[in-house]
Amino acid sequence: MGRWQDMSGEELEEQYSPSRWSPRLDPDAVIEAHEEALRAGTQRARTTTHALLHVPYGHGDGEKLDVYLPADPSGTFPVLVYIHGGYWQCLSKDASGFAAPALVSQGVAVVAVGYNIAPKGHMDEMVAQVRRSLVFLVQQYSQISGVYLCGHSAGAHLAAMVLSTDWAEYGVTPDIKGAVLVSGVYDLEPILHVYVNDALNMSREVAQRNSPMLCLTGAVPAAAACEVLVAMAQYDSPEFRRQSQEYCQALRSAGWTVSLLDLAGVDHFDVIEKLSQDSYILTQVILNMISRA
């Protein structure tokens, strides 16, 4: 496949339309099924686990967290911070608790982060909100024994931006021990040329300063202590797969401990939906990452 710069507008639109690449369902149906799976999974989590809903981490309406705690949160516990996808303009934390039952049962707290999606929210703000949500978490819960980020699609982009944070300006450094970045976008420049930017309204400058691929300069102290897993779906588009492969290589070159996981038999949507299943390979990989730390 050629470089994205050489693609026609139509080709680029197709590459950045994940729903067109699923072999299971047509584009509208796969998105509808995705939203339903996330909603149903989150409803299950809210009724079967100890959940603290709509915890404010800032003053804005969208700055809230859902916290799913292990059955016995008296000791210390690791926390998986989940950052939802939706191309920075759909979904919310209210459909982001679906992975909680499988993880909480193993003693891992799960936190679903809310942030202002477009058009209300803009890219700089979303990145800052997710960073501040982590600062709030580690200040609020002294029992956290380690933070693990997990983001899907646009959420993987935001999680990757968290990895590039200069925590000095926040006065606290979260102990981020791992990050699982699933089917993400790590260079935002192609997004400027497709429908996704209609709501985001990003300039080239905004896209560049919020591209994880371009934020890897200089040594990040977290690199030594944090294990990164870049995951992609077999039925992600070639462009999405390229983004994952190149970001993985860039992290490795910058000194990070990183591995690439190519998940067979899944598309851009069920690659994350299946985190609600104990037996799913990615659920197991996350639990293994946490148990090794």
C-alpha positions in Angstrom: 0.0 0.0 0.0 1.3 3.5 -0.9 1.8 6.4 1.5 -1.4 8.1 2.7 -0.1 11.3 1.1 -0.5 9.7 -2.3 -4.0 8.4 -1.8 -7.1 10.1 -3.3 -9.5 11.7 -1.0 -11.9 8.8 -1.4 -9.2 6.2 -0.6 -8.2 8.1 2.5 -11.9 8.4 3.7 -12.2 4.6 3.3 -9.0 3.9 5.2 -10.2 6.0 8.1 -13.7 4.5 8.1 -13.1 1.5 10.4 -16.7 0.3 9.9 -16.1 -0.4 6.2 -13.5 -3.1 7.0 -15.5 -5.4 9.2 -16.3 -8.8 7.6 -19.2 -9.4 10.1 -21.7 -6.6 9.4 -22.3 -3.7 7.1 -20.9 -0.3 8.3 -24.1 1.0 10.0 -24.9 -2.3 11.6 -21.4 -2.8 13.0 -21.5 0.6 14.7 -24.9 0.0 16.1 -23.9 -3.4 17.4 -20.8 -1.9 18.9 -22.7 0.7 20.8 -25.2 -1.8 22.0 -22.5 -4.3 23.2 -20.7 -1.5 25.1 -23.9 -0.2 26.7 -25.1 -3.7 27.7 -21.7 -4.6 29.1 -21.5 -1.4 31.1 -25.0 -2.0 32.4 -23.9 -5.4 33.6 -20.8 -3.9 35.3 -22.9 -1.3 37.1 -25.3 -3.9 38.5 -22.7 -6.6 39.4 -19.7 -4.6 40.8 -19.2 -2.0 43.4 -19.4 1.1 41.2 -18.9 4.8 42.1 -20.5 6.7 39.2 -20.0 10.3 38.0 -17.1 11.1 40.3 -16.0 14.6 39.3 -12.3 15.1 38.6 -12.7 18.7 37.5 -15.2 21.4 37.3 -16.5 20.8 33.8 -19.7 18.9 33.0 -17.8 16.3 31.1 -15.1 15.9 33.7 -16.3 12.8 35.5 -15.2 9.2 36.2 -16.9 5.9 36.8 -14.9 3.8 39.3 -15.5 0.1 39.5 -13.8 -1.3 42.7 -12.7 -4.8 43.6 -14.9 -6.6 46.1 -12.3 -6.0 48.9 -10.8 -2.6 48.3 -9.3 -2.5 51.8 -5.7 -3.2 50.7 -3.8 -1.8 47.7 -5.0 -2.6 44.2 -3.9 -1.9 40.6 -6.2 0.2 38.5 -7.0 0.0 34.7 -7.9 3.4 33.4 -10.1 3.0 30.3 -10.3 5.8 27.7 -13.1 5.3 25.3 -13.0 5.7 21.5 -15.6 7.2 19.1 -13.3 9.3 16.9 -13.2 12.0 19.6 -16.9 12.8 18.9 -19.0 9.8 20.0 -19.5 7.5 22.9 -18.9 8.3 26.6 -17.8 6.9 29.9 -21.4 5.7 30.3 -20.7 2.9 27.8 -17.1 2.3 29.0 -17.4 0.0 32.0 -17.9 -3.2 30.0 -14.4 -4.6 30.9 -15.0 -4.2 34.6 -16.5 -7.5 35.7 -13.7 -9.6 34.1 -11.0 -7.4 35.8 -12.6 -6.5 39.1 -13.1 -10.2 39.8 -9.3 -10.5 39.6 -8.7 -7.6 42.1 -8.2 -4.9 39.5 -10.1 -1.6 39.8 -11.4 -0.2 36.5 -11.9 3.5 35.9 -13.8 4.8 32.9 -12.8 8.4 32.0 -15.2 11.0 30.7 -13.9 13.9 28.5 -15.5 16.5 26.4 -16.1 15.1 22.9 -16.3 17.3 19.8 -17.8 19.6 18.8 -18.0 20.8 22.4 -14.5 19.6 23.2 -11.4 20.3 21.2 -8.3 18.2 21.0 -6.0 20.1 23.3 -8.7 20.1 25.9 -9.4 16.3 25.7 -5.7 15.5 26.1 -5.5 17.9 29.2 -8.7 16.4 30.7 -7.4 12.8 30.5 -4.1 13.9 32.0 -5.9 15.7 34.9 -8.2 12.7 35.5 -5.0 10.6 36.3 -3.7 13.3 38.6 -7.0 13.3 40.5 -7.1 9.5 40.7 -3.7 9.1 42.3 -4.4 12.0 44.7 -7.8 10.6 45.6 -6.9 6.9 46.0 -3.7 6.3 48.0 -4.4 2.5 47.7 -3.5 2.4 44.0 -0.5 0.1 43.5 0.0 0.9 39.9 -1.9 2.6 37.0 -2.5 0.8 33.7 -3.8 2.7 30.8 -6.1 1.2 28.2 -7.5 3.1 25.3 -9.4 2.1 22.2 -9.2 3.9 18.8 -9.4 7.6 19.7 -8.9 6.6 23.3 -5.7 4.8 22.4 -4.5 8.1 20.9 -5.4 9.9 24.2 -3.7 7.2 26.2 -0.6 7.6 24.1 -0.6 11.3 24.7 -0.7 10.6 28.4 2.6 8.7 28.0 4.2 11.8 26.6 3.1 14.0 29.6 5.6 16.2 31.4 4.2 15.5 34.9 6.4 18.2 36.5 3.8 20.8 35.6 1.1 18.8 37.4 3.1 18.4 40.6 2.4 14.7 40.8 3.7 11.7 38.7 1.2 8.9 38.4 2.9 5.4 38.6 2.0 4.3 35.1 3.2 0.7 34.9 1.6 -0.3 31.7 -0.4 0.9 28.7 -2.5 -1.1 26.3 -3.2 0.8 23.1 -5.9 -0.8 21.0 -6.4 0.1 17.3 -5.3 3.7 17.7 -4.3 6.7 15.6 -0.9 8.1 16.6 -0.3 10.6 13.7 -3.3 12.9 13.4 -2.2 14.5 10.1 -4.2 12.2 7.9 -7.3 13.0 10.0 -7.1 16.6 8.8 -8.1 15.4 5.3 -11.1 13.2 6.2 -14.7 13.6 7.5 -13.5 13.0 11.1 -12.1 16.6 11.2 -15.5 18.2 10.4 -16.4 18.0 14.1 -12.9 18.3 15.4 -11.9 21.4 13.4 -8.2 20.8 14.0 -5.6 23.0 12.4 -2.3 21.4 11.3 -0.6 22.9 14.4 -3.1 21.3 16.8 -2.8 17.9 15.0 1.0 18.0 15.2 1.3 18.9 18.9 -1.3 16.2 19.7 0.3 13.4 17.6 2.0 10.8 19.8 4.3 10.0 16.9 5.7 13.5 17.2 5.8 13.7 21.0 8.6 11.1 21.5 11.5 13.4 21.4 13.7 13.5 24.6 13.9 10.8 27.3 10.7 10.3 29.1 11.4 9.1 32.7 8.3 6.8 32.5 9.8 4.8 29.6 12.0 2.6 31.8 9.2 1.6 34.2 6.2 1.3 31.8 5.4 -1.6 29.6 3.5 -0.7 26.4 1.4 -3.1 24.3 0.3 -1.8 20.9 -2.6 -4.0 19.7 -4.3 -4.0 16.3 -7.1 -6.1 14.8 -6.8 -8.3 11.8 -9.6 -6.5 10.2 -8.5 -3.0 11.0 -7.8 -1.0 7.8 -4.3 -1.1 6.3 -3.9 2.6 7.5 -4.9 1.8 11.0 -2.5 -1.2 11.1 0.3 1.0 9.7 -0.3 3.5 12.4 0.1 0.8 15.1 3.2 -0.7 13.5 4.9 2.6 13.1 4.1 3.9 16.5 5.3 0.6 18.1 8.6 1.0 16.2 8.9 4.7 17.2 8.4 3.8 20.9 11.0 1.1 20.7 13.5 3.5 19.1 12.8 6.0 21.9 13.7 3.4 24.5 10.3 2.1 25.6 9.6 -1.5 26.4 7.0 -2.2 23.8 5.4 -5.1 22.0 3.0 -5.4 19.1 0.0 -7.7 19.3 -1.9 -8.6 16.1 -5.3 -10.0 17.1 -6.7 -12.5 14.7 -10.3 -12.9 13.7 -11.5 -9.5 15.1 -12.3 -6.1 13.6 -11.9 -2.6 14.9 -15.0 -3.0 17.1 -15.1 -6.5 18.6 -11.3 -6.2 19.3 -12.3 -4.1 22.4 -15.9 -5.4 23.0 -14.5 -8.8 23.9 -12.7 -7.4 26.9 -16.0 -8.2 28.7 -14.9 -11.9 28.4 -12.6 -13.5 30.9 -11.2 -15.9 28.3 -10.4 -13.3 25.6 -6.7 -13.1 24.8 -6.5 -9.4 25.4 -8.2 -9.7 28.8 -5.6 -12.4 29.7 -2.7 -10.3 28.3 -3.8 -7.3 30.5 -4.0 -9.5 33.6 -0.6 -11.0 32.9 0.9 -7.6 32.4 -0.5 -6.5 35.8 0.6 -9.7 37.6 4.2 -9.3 36.3 4.6 -5.7 37.6 
